[in-house]
Amino acid sequence: MANLKKLYNEKLKAQIQKDLELKNVMQVPHLNKIVVNMGLGEALQNGKLIDAGVEQLRTITGQQPVVTRAKKAISNFKLREGVPIGVRVTLRGNRMYEFFERLVGFALPRVRDFKGLSPKAFDGRGNYTIGLKEQLIFPEIDFDKIEHVKGMNITICTSAETDEAGKVLLKSMGFPVRN
């Protein structure tokens, strides 16, 4: 089902172990989860944006998103505690690998003036976060049904303990990180 998962287990794992000079195959980093988050601050004025965001994330990821709510009130933003302000999906297993394949193979090449992703977006523990400006780069989204162009954050969580190990893992899986 997930071609990338099969490829990782059969070929890439041994290559990554050799590249990182690891003694045990269990030390080889792997993908833990992918979190796709869409912050919808404009939903305070227009409640329909949350429903649209849920529908779009469901279409992109193939999984039902969770509506995130404000943790505390901020009067400057006219924000009350418990008000819906975003949607989030956590992908694991086969869905994670399928989403990763579609992100690398279809979505990222559709970004305007794309020259690769910055190597500075690692968090110090081997995880990588991408900020996308529009959801239209995913081929599943119908351009005519979009009211507002919304961005999203995609965090790729790995078992790597260092940024270098995370970079080796993601690059071996075809992730377009610049040198």
ChimeraX attribute file (.defattr): number of C-alpha atoms within 10 A of each C-alpha:
attribute: neighborCount
match mode: 1-to-1
recipient: residues
	/A:1	9
	/A:2	15
	/A:3	11
	/A:4	17
	/A:5	19
	/A:6	12
	/A:7	12
	/A:8	17
	/A:9	11
	/A:10	11
	/A:11	10
	/A:12	18
	/A:13	19
	/A:14	14
	/A:15	16
	/A:16	21
	/A:17	20
	/A:18	13
	/A:19	12
	/A:20	15
	/A:21	10
	/A:22	13
	/A:23	10
	/A:24	8
	/A:25	12
	/A:26	10
	/A:27	13
	/A:28	21
	/A:29	22
	/A:30	20
	/A:31	20
	/A:32	15
	/A:33	19
	/A:34	24
	/A:35	16
	/A:36	22
	/A:37	22
	/A:38	26
	/A:39	19
	/A:40	20
	/A:41	16
	/A:42	13
	/A:43	17
	/A:44	17
	/A:45	9
	/A:46	10
	/A:47	13
	/A:48	10
	/A:49	20
	/A:50	23
	/A:51	12
	/A:52	15
	/A:53	24
	/A:54	20
	/A:55	16
	/A:56	22
	/A:57	23
	/A:58	16
	/A:59	17
	/A:60	17
	/A:61	21
	/A:62	14
	/A:63	15
	/A:64	15
	/A:65	22
	/A:66	15
	/A:67	19
	/A:68	18
	/A:69	14
	/A:70	15
	/A:71	13
	/A:72	11
	/A:73	13
	/A:74	11
	/A:75	8
	/A:76	6
	/A:77	9
	/A:78	9
	/A:79	17
	/A:80	15
	/A:81	11
	/A:82	12
	/A:83	16
	/A:84	20
	/A:85	21
	/A:86	23
	/A:87	23
	/A:88	22
	/A:89	21
	/A:90	18
	/A:91	21
	/A:92	15
	/A:93	13
	/A:94	14
	/A:95	18
	/A:96	21
	/A:97	21
	/A:98	19
	/A:99	19
	/A:100	23
	/A:101	19
	/A:102	16
	/A:103	18
	/A:104	14
	/A:105	13
	/A:106	14
	/A:107	18
	/A:108	19
	/A:109	15
	/A:110	14
	/A:111	16
	/A:112	8
	/A:113	7
	/A:114	10
	/A:115	12
	/A:116	14
	/A:117	14
	/A:118	14
	/A:119	14
	/A:120	12
	/A:121	16
	/A:122	19
	/A:123	13
	/A:124	14
	/A:125	16
	/A:126	23
	/A:127	25
	/A:128	22
	/A:129	18
	/A:130	15
	/A:131	14
	/A:132	16
	/A:133	13
	/A:134	13
	/A:135	22
	/A:136	19
	/A:137	18
	/A:138	19
	/A:139	14
	/A:140	13
	/A:141	16
	/A:142	11
	/A:143	12
	/A:144	6
	/A:145	9
	/A:146	14
	/A:147	9
	/A:148	12
	/A:149	10
	/A:150	16
	/A:151	15
	/A:152	20
	/A:153	16
	/A:154	19
	/A:155	19
	/A:156	22
	/A:157	19
	/A:158	23
	/A:159	18
	/A:160	22
	/A:161	14
	/A:162	16
	/A:163	20
	/A:164	16
	/A:165	23
	/A:166	26
	/A:167	20
	/A:168	20
	/A:169	28
	/A:170	21
	/A:171	14
	/A:172	15
	/A:173	17
	/A:174	13
	/A:175	19
	/A:176	18
	/A:177	16
	/A:178	11
	/A:179	7
